[in-house]
């Protein structure tokens, strides 16, 4: 178990549940600072609190502890990409989309999915 990964998972599921660190801490009789130390990977919640976190955050223990749940990683990546994309100006969004299409076409061409028209 990697404390940093578990901390990231706690933060992810807490945010998905719409809770602040203070609200989550209050549920378990700890301060927001304690929740912050869990999320940063500096400390770990006790096994009893982990059980309660799963209930409060609507996730399985395997998901919270990071065992065999690659789908969540994709969800996190997708969310981060969407946030980044939304932060861009219209011009930069357009440039990014054009470049992404070029890369997809290049990859497809290199793998023989289609042939470029000869000019």
C-alpha positions as a Markdown table, in Angstrom:
| # | Residue | x | y | z |
|---|---|---|---|---|
| 1 | Unk | 0.0 | 0.0 | 0.0 |
| 2 | Unk | 1.4 | 3.4 | -1.1 |
| 3 | Unk | 0.4 | 6.1 | 1.4 |
| 4 | Unk | 0.5 | 8.8 | -1.3 |
| 5 | Unk | -1.8 | 6.8 | -3.6 |
| 6 | Unk | -4.2 | 6.1 | -0.8 |
| 7 | Unk | -4.2 | 9.7 | 0.1 |
| 8 | Unk | -5.0 | 10.7 | -3.5 |
| 9 | Unk | -7.9 | 8.2 | -3.5 |
| 10 | Unk | -9.3 | 9.6 | -0.3 |
| 11 | Unk | -9.2 | 13.1 | -1.8 |
| 12 | Unk | -10.8 | 11.9 | -5.1 |
| 13 | Unk | -13.7 | 10.1 | -3.4 |
| 14 | Unk | -14.1 | 13.0 | -0.8 |
| 15 | Unk | -14.4 | 15.4 | -3.7 |
| 16 | Unk | -16.8 | 13.1 | -5.5 |
| 17 | Unk | -19.0 | 13.0 | -2.4 |
| 18 | Unk | -19.0 | 16.8 | -2.3 |
| 19 | Unk | -17.4 | 16.9 | 1.2 |
| 20 | Unk | -14.8 | 19.3 | 2.5 |
| 21 | Unk | -11.9 | 18.1 | 4.6 |
| 22 | Unk | -13.6 | 19.6 | 7.7 |
| 23 | Unk | -16.9 | 17.8 | 7.0 |
| 24 | Unk | -15.2 | 14.5 | 6.5 |
| 25 | Unk | -13.1 | 15.0 | 9.6 |
| 26 | Unk | -16.1 | 15.7 | 11.7 |
| 27 | Unk | -17.6 | 12.4 | 10.7 |
| 28 | Unk | -14.7 | 10.6 | 12.3 |
| 29 | Unk | -13.9 | 13.0 | 15.2 |
| 30 | Unk | -10.7 | 14.3 | 13.6 |
| 31 | Unk | -9.7 | 17.8 | 12.3 |
| 32 | Unk | -9.5 | 18.9 | 8.7 |
| 33 | Unk | -5.7 | 18.9 | 9.3 |
| 34 | Unk | -5.8 | 15.2 | 10.0 |
| 35 | Unk | -7.7 | 14.6 | 6.8 |
| 36 | Unk | -5.2 | 16.7 | 4.9 |
| 37 | Unk | -2.3 | 14.6 | 6.3 |
| 38 | Unk | -4.2 | 11.5 | 5.0 |
| 39 | Unk | -4.7 | 13.0 | 1.6 |
| 40 | Unk | -1.0 | 14.1 | 1.3 |
| 41 | Unk | 0.2 | 10.7 | 2.3 |
| 42 | Unk | 2.0 | 11.9 | 5.4 |
| 43 | Unk | -0.2 | 9.7 | 7.7 |
| 44 | Unk | -2.7 | 6.9 | 7.3 |
| 45 | Unk | -6.2 | 6.5 | 8.8 |
| 46 | Unk | -6.6 | 3.6 | 11.1 |
| 47 | Unk | -8.2 | 0.4 | 9.7 |
| 48 | Unk | -11.4 | 1.3 | 11.5 |
| 49 | Unk | -11.5 | 4.7 | 9.9 |
| 50 | Unk | -10.7 | 3.2 | 6.5 |
| 51 | Unk | -13.9 | 1.0 | 6.9 |
| 52 | Unk | -15.9 | 4.1 | 7.8 |
| 53 | Unk | -14.4 | 6.1 | 4.9 |
| 54 | Unk | -15.6 | 3.5 | 2.5 |
| 55 | Unk | -19.2 | 3.9 | 3.7 |
| 56 | Unk | -19.0 | 7.7 | 3.9 |
| 57 | Unk | -17.3 | 8.1 | 0.5 |
| 58 | Unk | -19.4 | 5.4 | -1.3 |
| 59 | Unk | -16.5 | 3.3 | -2.4 |
| 60 | Unk | -15.2 | -0.2 | -1.8 |
| 61 | Unk | -12.1 | -0.8 | 0.3 |
| 62 | Unk | -10.3 | -2.1 | -2.8 |
| 63 | Unk | -10.9 | 1.2 | -4.5 |
| 64 | Unk | -9.9 | 3.3 | -1.6 |
| 65 | Unk | -6.7 | 1.3 | -1.1 |
| 66 | Unk | -6.0 | 1.1 | -4.8 |
| 67 | Unk | -6.2 | -2.6 | -5.4 |
| 68 | Unk | -7.1 | -3.6 | -8.9 |
| 69 | Unk | -9.2 | -0.6 | -10.0 |
| 70 | Unk | -7.6 | 0.9 | -13.0 |
| 71 | Unk | -10.9 | 2.5 | -14.1 |
| 72 | Unk | -10.6 | 5.2 | -11.4 |
| 73 | Unk | -7.2 | 6.2 | -12.8 |
| 74 | Unk | -8.8 | 6.8 | -16.2 |
| 75 | Unk | -11.6 | 8.8 | -14.6 |
| 76 | Unk | -9.0 | 11.0 | -12.8 |
| 77 | Unk | -7.0 | 11.5 | -15.9 |
| 78 | Unk | -10.1 | 12.4 | -17.9 |
| 79 | Unk | -11.2 | 14.9 | -15.3 |
| 80 | Unk | -7.8 | 16.5 | -15.2 |
| 81 | Unk | -7.7 | 16.8 | -18.9 |
| 82 | Unk | -11.1 | 18.3 | -19.0 |
| 83 | Unk | -10.2 | 20.8 | -16.4 |
| 84 | Unk | -7.0 | 21.7 | -18.3 |
| 85 | Unk | -8.9 | 22.0 | -21.6 |
| 86 | Unk | -11.5 | 24.2 | -19.9 |
| 87 | Unk | -8.8 | 26.5 | -18.6 |
| 88 | Unk | -7.4 | 27.3 | -22.1 |
| 89 | Unk | -8.4 | 30.2 | -24.2 |
| 90 | Unk | -10.5 | 29.6 | -27.3 |
| 91 | Unk | -7.4 | 30.0 | -29.6 |
| 92 | Unk | -5.4 | 27.5 | -27.5 |
| 93 | Unk | -8.2 | 25.0 | -27.4 |
| 94 | Unk | -8.4 | 25.2 | -31.2 |
| 95 | Unk | -4.6 | 24.7 | -31.6 |
| 96 | Unk | -4.7 | 21.8 | -29.1 |
| 97 | Unk | -7.5 | 20.1 | -31.1 |
| 98 | Unk | -5.8 | 20.6 | -34.4 |
| 99 | Unk | -2.5 | 19.1 | -33.0 |
| 100 | Unk | -4.4 | 16.2 | -31.4 |
| 101 | Unk | -6.0 | 15.3 | -34.7 |
| 102 | Unk | -2.7 | 15.5 | -36.5 |
| 103 | Unk | -1.2 | 13.1 | -33.9 |
| 104 | Unk | -4.1 | 10.7 | -34.2 |
| 105 | Unk | -3.9 | 10.7 | -38.0 |
| 106 | Unk | -0.1 | 10.1 | -37.9 |
| 107 | Unk | -0.6 | 7.2 | -35.5 |
| 108 | Unk | -3.2 | 5.7 | -37.7 |
| 109 | Unk | -1.1 | 6.1 | -40.8 |
| 110 | Unk | 1.9 | 4.5 | -39.0 |
| 111 | Unk | -0.1 | 1.5 | -38.0 |
| 112 | Unk | -1.6 | 1.1 | -41.5 |
| 113 | Unk | -5.2 | 2.0 | -40.6 |
| 114 | Unk | -5.4 | 4.1 | -43.7 |
| 115 | Unk | -3.1 | 5.4 | -46.5 |
| 116 | Unk | -2.5 | 9.0 | -47.2 |
| 117 | Unk | -3.7 | 10.2 | -50.6 |
| 118 | Unk | -0.8 | 10.6 | -53.0 |
| 119 | Unk | -0.5 | 14.2 | -54.2 |
